[in-house]
Amino acid sequence: MKSLALLILVSCFFVIGCSGPGGPAQRAGAAVDNAVYKVGEGISNVGQKIEGSSKP
């Protein structure tokens, strides 16, 4: 019975802990994702400018 109560208590902590905006690793991962996306947009813009300048 004690192990069941402990299991329920631990699972509640996991549910409560996961419901927030995320931990530091999750926020860092989101920042990396955003940075990679912006770099990709920049590369795409440069590629379009190069294609535009090569047309007669």
Order of alpha helices (4+ residues) and beta strands (2+ residues): alpha-alpha
